[in-house]
Amino acid sequence: MAKPQFLYEPHEAFGEGLTTRRPWNTEALARVERLNGRVAMLGFAAALIGEWLTGYGPAGQLLALLRWYLG
């Protein structure tokens, strides 16, 4: 039986991948992280607006939605 040929990444010390240069597409990663940040800001703003409209915080809004759905 032939030995399997797996292409694993080399082992690295803890945290080493955060400080060394890798052949990753850093420009694409930067765009993805910027998009994630903007979506998080929209979610936070939606939670604030929902709290302002209903008087309940995000957890209270979820509970109210659950009560409405089950009721």
N, CA, C and O atoms as a CHARMM CRD file, in Angstrom:
* protein
*
  284
    1    1 MET  N      0.84600  -1.17800   0.00000 PROA 1      0.00000
    2    1 MET  CA     0.00000   0.00000   0.00000 PROA 1      0.00000
    3    1 MET  C      0.89100   1.24000   0.00000 PROA 1      0.00000
    4    1 MET  O      1.84500   1.33100   0.77300 PROA 1      0.00000
    5    2 ALA  N      0.56900   2.18900  -0.87200 PROA 2      0.00000
    6    2 ALA  CA     1.39100   3.38800  -1.00600 PROA 2      0.00000
    7    2 ALA  C      1.15000   4.33500   0.16700 PROA 2      0.00000
    8    2 ALA  O      0.04500   4.43600   0.69900 PROA 2      0.00000
    9    3 LYS  N      2.22000   5.02000   0.54800 PROA 3      0.00000
   10    3 LYS  CA     2.12100   5.99000   1.62900 PROA 3      0.00000
   11    3 LYS  C      1.37800   7.23500   1.12100 PROA 3      0.00000
   12    3 LYS  O      1.73200   7.76100   0.06600 PROA 3      0.00000
   13    4 PRO  N      0.35700   7.71700   1.84400 PROA 4      0.00000
   14    4 PRO  CA    -0.38800   8.89600   1.37600 PROA 4      0.00000
   15    4 PRO  C      0.50000  10.13800   1.34400 PROA 4      0.00000
   16    4 PRO  O      1.38300  10.30900   2.18500 PROA 4      0.00000
   17    5 GLN  N      0.25500  10.98600   0.37700 PROA 5      0.00000
   18    5 GLN  CA     1.03600  12.20900   0.20300 PROA 5      0.00000
   19    5 GLN  C      0.18000  13.40500   0.62400 PROA 5      0.00000
   20    5 GLN  O     -0.50400  14.01000  -0.20200 PROA 5      0.00000
   21    6 PHE  N      0.22500  13.73800   1.91300 PROA 6      0.00000
   22    6 PHE  CA    -0.52800  14.87500   2.41400 PROA 6      0.00000
   23    6 PHE  C      0.34600  16.11900   2.36700 PROA 6      0.00000
   24    6 PHE  O      1.54500  16.05400   2.63800 PROA 6      0.00000
   25    7 LEU  N     -0.25100  17.23800   2.02600 PROA 7      0.00000
   26    7 LEU  CA     0.46800  18.50700   1.96600 PROA 7      0.00000
   27    7 LEU  C      0.01100  19.38300   3.11900 PROA 7      0.00000
   28    7 LEU  O     -0.83300  20.26200   2.94600 PROA 7      0.00000
   29    8 TYR  N      0.56500  19.14200   4.28400 PROA 8      0.00000
   30    8 TYR  CA     0.22900  19.94300   5.45900 PROA 8      0.00000
   31    8 TYR  C      1.09600  21.18800   5.49900 PROA 8      0.00000
   32    8 TYR  O      2.19200  21.21500   4.93800 PROA 8      0.00000
   33    9 GLU  N      0.58600  22.23400   6.17800 PROA 9      0.00000
   34    9 GLU  CA     1.41500  23.40500   6.41700 PROA 9      0.00000
   35    9 GLU  C      2.46600  23.04900   7.45700 PROA 9      0.00000
   36    9 GLU  O      2.22800  22.19200   8.30800 PROA 9      0.00000
   37   10 PRO  N      3.61900  23.69200   7.40000 PROA 10     0.00000
   38   10 PRO  CA     4.65600  23.37500   8.39000 PROA 10     0.00000
   39   10 PRO  C      4.22500  23.80900   9.79400 PROA 10     0.00000
   40   10 PRO  O      3.45500  24.75600   9.95400 PROA 10     0.00000
   41   11 HSD  N      4.73200  23.10300  10.80500 PROA 11     0.00000
   42   11 HSD  CA     4.41700  23.45100  12.18000 PROA 11     0.00000
   43   11 HSD  C      5.04600  24.79200  12.52200 PROA 11     0.00000
   44   11 HSD  O      6.12900  25.12200  12.03800 PROA 11     0.00000
   45   12 GLU  N      4.37000  25.54800  13.34600 PROA 12     0.00000
   46   12 GLU  CA     4.88200  26.85100  13.75800 PROA 12     0.00000
   47   12 GLU  C      4.61800  27.04800  15.23900 PROA 12     0.00000
   48   12 GLU  O      3.72900  26.42200  15.81600 PROA 12     0.00000
   49   13 ALA  N      5.39000  27.91400  15.83500 PROA 13     0.00000
   50   13 ALA  CA     5.21000  28.22300  17.24900 PROA 13     0.00000
   51   13 ALA  C      3.92400  29.01900  17.43800 PROA 13     0.00000
   52   13 ALA  O      3.42000  29.63200  16.49700 PROA 13     0.00000
   53   14 PHE  N      3.39900  29.00500  18.65700 PROA 14     0.00000
   54   14 PHE  CA     2.15500  29.71000  18.94600 PROA 14     0.00000
   55   14 PHE  C      2.31200  31.20200  18.64000 PROA 14     0.00000
   56   14 PHE  O      3.22800  31.84700  19.15000 PROA 14     0.00000
   57   15 GLY  N      1.42700  31.74400  17.81500 PROA 15     0.00000
   58   15 GLY  CA     1.44100  33.15800  17.47800 PROA 15     0.00000
   59   15 GLY  C      2.40600  33.53600  16.37400 PROA 15     0.00000
   60   15 GLY  O      2.44800  34.69500  15.96400 PROA 15     0.00000
   61   16 GLU  N      3.18000  32.58700  15.88600 PROA 16     0.00000
   62   16 GLU  CA     4.16600  32.91400  14.86000 PROA 16     0.00000
   63   16 GLU  C      3.50500  33.34200  13.55900 PROA 16     0.00000
   64   16 GLU  O      4.03000  34.20200  12.85200 PROA 16     0.00000
   65   17 GLY  N      2.36100  32.75200  13.23600 PROA 17     0.00000
   66   17 GLY  CA     1.66600  33.08100  11.99800 PROA 17     0.00000
   67   17 GLY  C      1.16900  34.51400  11.96200 PROA 17     0.00000
   68   17 GLY  O      0.90100  35.04800  10.88500 PROA 17     0.00000
   69   18 LEU  N      1.04200  35.14500  13.12200 PROA 18     0.00000
   70   18 LEU  CA     0.57700  36.52300  13.15900 PROA 18     0.00000
   71   18 LEU  C      1.69200  37.52600  12.89700 PROA 18     0.00000
   72   18 LEU  O      1.42800  38.68800  12.58900 PROA 18     0.00000
   73   19 THR  N      2.94000  37.07800  13.01900 PROA 19     0.00000
   74   19 THR  CA     4.05800  38.01900  12.91100 PROA 19     0.00000
   75   19 THR  C      4.93500  37.76800  11.69700 PROA 19     0.00000
   76   19 THR  O      5.78600  38.60300  11.38900 PROA 19     0.00000
   77   20 THR  N      4.76700  36.65800  10.99600 PROA 20     0.00000
   78   20 THR  CA     5.61700  36.37000   9.84000 PROA 20     0.00000
   79   20 THR  C      4.87000  36.67800   8.55600 PROA 20     0.00000
   80   20 THR  O      3.64000  36.70400   8.52700 PROA 20     0.00000
   81   21 ARG  N      5.61600  36.90800   7.51400 PROA 21     0.00000
   82   21 ARG  CA     5.01100  37.15000   6.20700 PROA 21     0.00000
   83   21 ARG  C      4.61400  35.81600   5.58800 PROA 21     0.00000
   84   21 ARG  O      5.41900  34.88700   5.52300 PROA 21     0.00000
   85   22 ARG  N      3.39000  35.73300   5.14300 PROA 22     0.00000
   86   22 ARG  CA     2.88200  34.55000   4.46600 PROA 22     0.00000
   87   22 ARG  C      2.50800  34.93800   3.03900 PROA 22     0.00000
   88   22 ARG  O      2.28800  36.11600   2.75500 PROA 22     0.00000
   89   23 PRO  N      2.43700  33.98100   2.16000 PROA 23     0.00000
   90   23 PRO  CA     2.04700  34.31700   0.77700 PROA 23     0.00000
   91   23 PRO  C      0.53900  34.47900   0.62300 PROA 23     0.00000
   92   23 PRO  O     -0.04000  34.03400  -0.36800 PROA 23     0.00000
   93   24 TRP  N     -0.09900  35.12000   1.61000 PROA 24     0.00000
   94   24 TRP  CA    -1.53300  35.35400   1.54000 PROA 24     0.00000
   95   24 TRP  C     -1.80700  36.62300   0.74200 PROA 24     0.00000
   96   24 TRP  O     -0.93400  37.47700   0.58800 PROA 24     0.00000
   97   25 ASN  N     -2.99200  36.72700   0.25400 PROA 25     0.00000
   98   25 ASN  CA    -3.42200  37.93200  -0.45200 PROA 25     0.00000
   99   25 ASN  C     -3.88600  38.93400   0.60500 PROA 25     0.00000
  100   25 ASN  O     -5.06300  38.96800   0.96300 PROA 25     0.00000
  101   26 THR  N     -2.96000  39.74100   1.09800 PROA 26     0.00000
  102   26 THR  CA    -3.27900  40.65200   2.19900 PROA 26     0.00000
  103   26 THR  C     -4.25800  41.74100   1.77400 PROA 26     0.00000
  104   26 THR  O     -5.00500  42.25800   2.60500 PROA 26     0.00000
  105   27 GLU  N     -4.26200  42.09500   0.49200 PROA 27     0.00000
  106   27 GLU  CA    -5.20900  43.11600   0.02700 PROA 27     0.00000
  107   27 GLU  C     -6.64100  42.59500   0.12100 PROA 27     0.00000
  108   27 GLU  O     -7.53600  43.32400   0.54800 PROA 27     0.00000
  109   28 ALA  N     -6.86600  41.34800  -0.27000 PROA 28     0.00000
  110   28 ALA  CA    -8.20700  40.76100  -0.17600 PROA 28     0.00000
  111   28 ALA  C     -8.60400  40.59500   1.28300 PROA 28     0.00000
  112   28 ALA  O     -9.76000  40.83100   1.63400 PROA 28     0.00000
  113   29 LEU  N     -7.67100  40.19300   2.13900 PROA 29     0.00000
  114   29 LEU  CA    -7.97100  40.05600   3.55900 PROA 29     0.00000
  115   29 LEU  C     -8.35300  41.40100   4.17300 PROA 29     0.00000
  116   29 LEU  O     -9.24800  41.47000   5.01600 PROA 29     0.00000
  117   30 ALA  N     -7.68100  42.46000   3.75400 PROA 30     0.00000
  118   30 ALA  CA    -7.99500  43.79200   4.26500 PROA 30     0.00000
  119   30 ALA  C     -9.40300  44.20400   3.84600 PROA 30     0.00000
  120   30 ALA  O    -10.13400  44.79700   4.63900 PROA 30     0.00000
  121   31 ARG  N     -9.79400  43.89400   2.60000 PROA 31     0.00000
  122   31 ARG  CA   -11.15300  44.22500   2.14200 PROA 31     0.00000
  123   31 ARG  C    -12.20500  43.44500   2.92400 PROA 31     0.00000
  124   31 ARG  O    -13.23900  43.99800   3.29900 PROA 31     0.00000
  125   32 VAL  N    -11.94600  42.16400   3.17100 PROA 32     0.00000
  126   32 VAL  CA   -12.89400  41.34400   3.91200 PROA 32     0.00000
  127   32 VAL  C    -13.03600  41.86500   5.33700 PROA 32     0.00000
  128   32 VAL  O    -14.15400  41.96200   5.84300 PROA 32     0.00000
  129   33 GLU  N    -11.94200  42.19800   5.98700 PROA 33     0.00000
  130   33 GLU  CA   -12.00100  42.71500   7.35600 PROA 33     0.00000
  131   33 GLU  C    -12.71300  44.06200   7.41100 PROA 33     0.00000
  132   33 GLU  O    -13.44700  44.33400   8.36200 PROA 33     0.00000
  133   34 ARG  N    -12.50500  44.90400   6.40500 PROA 34     0.00000
  134   34 ARG  CA   -13.19800  46.19200   6.35500 PROA 34     0.00000
  135   34 ARG  C    -14.70400  45.97000   6.20100 PROA 34     0.00000
  136   34 ARG  O    -15.49800  46.65700   6.84400 PROA 34     0.00000
  137   35 LEU  N    -15.10200  45.01000   5.34900 PROA 35     0.00000
  138   35 LEU  CA   -16.51300  44.69500   5.18000 PROA 35     0.00000
  139   35 LEU  C    -17.10500  44.15400   6.47900 PROA 35     0.00000
  140   35 LEU  O    -18.20500  44.54800   6.86600 PROA 35     0.00000
  141   36 ASN  N    -16.38800  43.25600   7.15400 PROA 36     0.00000
  142   36 ASN  CA   -16.87100  42.72300   8.43100 PROA 36     0.00000
  143   36 ASN  C    -17.07400  43.83900   9.44800 PROA 36     0.00000
  144   36 ASN  O    -18.06500  43.83500  10.17800 PROA 36     0.00000
  145   37 GLY  N    -16.15800  44.78300   9.50300 PROA 37     0.00000
  146   37 GLY  CA   -16.28400  45.90200  10.43200 PROA 37     0.00000
  147   37 GLY  C    -17.48900  46.76400  10.12000 PROA 37     0.00000
  148   37 GLY  O    -18.19500  47.20400  11.02800 PROA 37     0.00000
  149   38 ARG  N    -17.72800  47.00700   8.84600 PROA 38     0.00000
  150   38 ARG  CA   -18.86400  47.84600   8.46900 PROA 38     0.00000
  151   38 ARG  C    -20.19000  47.16000   8.77000 PROA 38     0.00000
  152   38 ARG  O    -21.14000  47.80700   9.21100 PROA 38     0.00000
  153   39 VAL  N    -20.25700  45.85300   8.53500 PROA 39     0.00000
  154   39 VAL  CA   -21.48100  45.10900   8.83900 PROA 39     0.00000
  155   39 VAL  C    -21.71400  45.08400  10.34800 PROA 39     0.00000
  156   39 VAL  O    -22.85500  45.17500  10.80000 PROA 39     0.00000
  157   40 ALA  N    -20.64500  44.96300  11.12500 PROA 40     0.00000
  158   40 ALA  CA   -20.79200  44.98600  12.58100 PROA 40     0.00000
  159   40 ALA  C    -21.30800  46.34200  13.04600 PROA 40     0.00000
  160   40 ALA  O    -22.13500  46.40800  13.95500 PROA 40     0.00000
  161   41 MET  N    -20.83100  47.42900  12.43300 PROA 41     0.00000
  162   41 MET  CA   -21.32300  48.75500  12.79700 PROA 41     0.00000
  163   41 MET  C    -22.80400  48.90600  12.45600 PROA 41     0.00000
  164   41 MET  O    -23.55200  49.52400  13.21300 PROA 41     0.00000
  165   42 LEU  N    -23.23500  48.34400  11.31700 PROA 42     0.00000
  166   42 LEU  CA   -24.65000  48.39600  10.95900 PROA 42     0.00000
  167   42 LEU  C    -25.49200  47.61100  11.95700 PROA 42     0.00000
  168   42 LEU  O    -26.57400  48.05500  12.34000 PROA 42     0.00000
  169   43 GLY  N    -25.00400  46.45300  12.37900 PROA 43     0.00000
  170   43 GLY  CA   -25.72900  45.66600  13.36800 PROA 43     0.00000
  171   43 GLY  C    -25.84700  46.39000  14.69100 PROA 43     0.00000
  172   43 GLY  O    -26.90300  46.36200  15.32300 PROA 43     0.00000
  173   44 PHE  N    -24.77800  47.03700  15.11600 PROA 44     0.00000
  174   44 PHE  CA   -24.81500  47.79300  16.36100 PROA 44     0.00000
  175   44 PHE  C    -25.78900  48.96000  16.25500 PROA 44     0.00000
  176   44 PHE  O    -26.55200  49.22300  17.18400 PROA 44     0.00000
  177   45 ALA  N    -25.76200  49.66200  15.11800 PROA 45     0.00000
  178   45 ALA  CA   -26.69200  50.77500  14.91800 PROA 45     0.00000
  179   45 ALA  C    -28.13400  50.27700  14.89800 PROA 45     0.00000
  180   45 ALA  O    -29.02100  50.93800  15.43700 PROA 45     0.00000
  181   46 ALA  N    -28.38100  49.11600  14.28100 PROA 46     0.00000
  182   46 ALA  CA   -29.73500  48.55400  14.25100 PROA 46     0.00000
  183   46 ALA  C    -30.19300  48.19600  15.66400 PROA 46     0.00000
  184   46 ALA  O    -31.36300  48.38300  15.99800 PROA 46     0.00000
  185   47 ALA  N    -29.28800  47.68700  16.49500 PROA 47     0.00000
  186   47 ALA  CA   -29.64400  47.36000  17.87300 PROA 47     0.00000
  187   47 ALA  C    -29.98700  48.62800  18.64900 PROA 47     0.00000
  188   47 ALA  O    -30.93500  48.63500  19.43400 PROA 47     0.00000
  189   48 LEU  N    -29.23300  49.68900  18.43700 PROA 48     0.00000
  190   48 LEU  CA   -29.53000  50.95200  19.12100 PROA 48     0.00000
  191   48 LEU  C    -30.86200  51.54100  18.67700 PROA 48     0.00000
  192   48 LEU  O    -31.63900  52.01700  19.50500 PROA 48     0.00000
  193   49 ILE  N    -31.12700  51.51200  17.38600 PROA 49     0.00000
  194   49 ILE  CA   -32.39600  52.04200  16.86900 PROA 49     0.00000
  195   49 ILE  C    -33.56200  51.20100  17.37100 PROA 49     0.00000
  196   49 ILE  O    -34.60600  51.74200  17.73500 PROA 49     0.00000
  197   50 GLY  N    -33.39000  49.87900  17.39100 PROA 50     0.00000
  198   50 GLY  CA   -34.44000  49.00700  17.91200 PROA 50     0.00000
  199   50 GLY  C    -34.71000  49.26100  19.37800 PROA 50     0.00000
  200   50 GLY  O    -35.86000  49.22700  19.81700 PROA 50     0.00000
  201   51 GLU  N    -33.65300  49.51500  20.14100 PROA 51     0.00000
  202   51 GLU  CA   -33.84300  49.83000  21.56100 PROA 51     0.00000
  203   51 GLU  C    -34.55500  51.16600  21.72600 PROA 51     0.00000
  204   51 GLU  O    -35.40500  51.31100  22.60500 PROA 51     0.00000
  205   52 TRP  N    -34.22100  52.12900  20.89800 PROA 52     0.00000
  206   52 TRP  CA   -34.85200  53.43300  20.96700 PROA 52     0.00000
  207   52 TRP  C    -36.34800  53.33300  20.62500 PROA 52     0.00000
  208   52 TRP  O    -37.17500  54.00300  21.24300 PROA 52     0.00000
  209   53 LEU  N    -36.68800  52.49200  19.63700 PROA 53     0.00000
  210   53 LEU  CA   -38.08400  52.36100  19.21800 PROA 53     0.00000
  211   53 LEU  C    -38.92700  51.53600  20.18200 PROA 53     0.00000
  212   53 LEU  O    -40.09100  51.85800  20.42100 PROA 53     0.00000
  213   54 THR  N    -38.34800  50.47400  20.73500 PROA 54     0.00000
  214   54 THR  CA   -39.14200  49.54800  21.54800 PROA 54     0.00000
  215   54 THR  C    -38.95000  49.73700  23.04000 PROA 54     0.00000
  216   54 THR  O    -39.81600  49.35000  23.82500 PROA 54     0.00000
  217   55 GLY  N    -37.85000  50.31500  23.44100 PROA 55     0.00000
  218   55 GLY  CA   -37.55700  50.44500  24.86200 PROA 55     0.00000
  219   55 GLY  C    -36.89500  49.21500  25.45200 PROA 55     0.00000
  220   55 GLY  O    -36.55800  49.19900  26.63600 PROA 55     0.00000
  221   56 TYR  N    -36.70400  48.18000  24.63900 PROA 56     0.00000
  222   56 TYR  CA   -36.03000  46.95300  25.07600 PROA 56     0.00000
  223   56 TYR  C    -34.63400  46.89900  24.47100 PROA 56     0.00000
  224   56 TYR  O    -34.41600  47.36500  23.35300 PROA 56     0.00000
  225   57 GLY  N    -33.69500  46.33200  25.21100 PROA 57     0.00000
  226   57 GLY  CA   -32.36800  46.10100  24.67600 PROA 57     0.00000
  227   57 GLY  C    -32.39200  44.95200  23.68200 PROA 57     0.00000
  228   57 GLY  O    -33.45100  44.37800  23.43000 PROA 57     0.00000
  229   58 PRO  N    -31.23400  44.60300  23.11000 PROA 58     0.00000
  230   58 PRO  CA   -31.20000  43.51400  22.12100 PROA 58     0.00000
  231   58 PRO  C    -31.74800  42.19000  22.66700 PROA 58     0.00000
  232   58 PRO  O    -32.48300  41.49700  21.96300 PROA 58     0.00000
  233   59 ALA  N    -31.40400  41.83000  23.90100 PROA 59     0.00000
  234   59 ALA  CA   -31.92600  40.58800  24.47800 PROA 59     0.00000
  235   59 ALA  C    -33.43400  40.68300  24.69600 PROA 59     0.00000
  236   59 ALA  O    -34.15300  39.71600  24.44500 PROA 59     0.00000
  237   60 GLY  N    -33.91600  41.81800  25.15300 PROA 60     0.00000
  238   60 GLY  CA   -35.34600  42.02000  25.33900 PROA 60     0.00000
  239   60 GLY  C    -36.10700  41.96400  24.02800 PROA 60     0.00000
  240   60 GLY  O    -37.22900  41.45900  23.97900 PROA 60     0.00000
  241   61 GLN  N    -35.50500  42.47900  22.96500 PROA 61     0.00000
  242   61 GLN  CA   -36.13900  42.41500  21.65300 PROA 61     0.00000
  243   61 GLN  C    -36.25800  40.97600  21.17700 PROA 61     0.00000
  244   61 GLN  O    -37.27800  40.58800  20.60700 PROA 61     0.00000
  245   62 LEU  N    -35.21600  40.18500  21.41000 PROA 62     0.00000
  246   62 LEU  CA   -35.27300  38.77900  21.01800 PROA 62     0.00000
  247   62 LEU  C    -36.33300  38.03300  21.81700 PROA 62     0.00000
  248   62 LEU  O    -37.06700  37.21600  21.26200 PROA 62     0.00000
  249   63 LEU  N    -36.42000  38.30700  23.11400 PROA 63     0.00000
  250   63 LEU  CA   -37.44700  37.66600  23.92800 PROA 63     0.00000
  251   63 LEU  C    -38.84600  38.09200  23.49600 PROA 63     0.00000
  252   63 LEU  O    -39.75800  37.26600  23.45200 PROA 63     0.00000
  253   64 ALA  N    -39.02300  39.36700  23.17800 PROA 64     0.00000
  254   64 ALA  CA   -40.33000  39.83800  22.71700 PROA 64     0.00000
  255   64 ALA  C    -40.69900  39.18400  21.38600 PROA 64     0.00000
  256   64 ALA  O    -41.85600  38.82000  21.17800 PROA 64     0.00000
  257   65 LEU  N    -39.74100  39.03200  20.49600 PROA 65     0.00000
  258   65 LEU  CA   -39.99300  38.36700  19.22100 PROA 65     0.00000
  259   65 LEU  C    -40.34600  36.90500  19.44200 PROA 65     0.00000
  260   65 LEU  O    -41.23700  36.37500  18.77900 PROA 65     0.00000
  261   66 LEU  N    -39.66000  36.25500  20.36100 PROA 66     0.00000
  262   66 LEU  CA   -39.94700  34.86200  20.67000 PROA 66     0.00000
  263   66 LEU  C    -41.33700  34.70800  21.27700 PROA 66     0.00000
  264   66 LEU  O    -42.07700  33.78900  20.92400 PROA 66     0.00000
  265   67 ARG  N    -41.69100  35.61400  22.19700 PROA 67     0.00000
  266   67 ARG  CA   -43.04400  35.57100  22.79100 PROA 67     0.00000
  267   67 ARG  C    -44.11400  35.79700  21.73800 PROA 67     0.00000
  268   67 ARG  O    -45.15000  35.13200  21.74700 PROA 67     0.00000
  269   68 TRP  N    -43.86200  36.74500  20.81700 PROA 68     0.00000
  270   68 TRP  CA   -44.82600  37.01400  19.74600 PROA 68     0.00000
  271   68 TRP  C    -44.97100  35.81300  18.83800 PROA 68     0.00000
  272   68 TRP  O    -46.08000  35.45500  18.44000 PROA 68     0.00000
  273   69 TYR  N    -43.85100  35.18900  18.51200 PROA 69     0.00000
  274   69 TYR  CA   -43.87700  34.05100  17.59100 PROA 69     0.00000
  275   69 TYR  C    -44.56100  32.84600  18.20800 PROA 69     0.00000
  276   69 TYR  O    -45.31200  32.14400  17.53000 PROA 69     0.00000
  277   70 LEU  N    -44.31200  32.60000  19.47600 PROA 70     0.00000
  278   70 LEU  CA   -44.89800  31.43500  20.15100 PROA 70     0.00000
  279   70 LEU  C    -46.31200  31.69300  20.66000 PROA 70     0.00000
  280   70 LEU  O    -47.04100  30.75400  20.98000 PROA 70     0.00000
  281   71 GLY  N    -46.70000  32.96600  20.73400 PROA 71     0.00000
  282   71 GLY  CA   -48.00800  33.31300  21.30900 PROA 71     0.00000
  283   71 GLY  C    -49.14800  33.28100  20.35500 PROA 71     0.00000
  284   71 GLY  O    -50.28400  33.55700  20.74100 PROA 71     0.00000
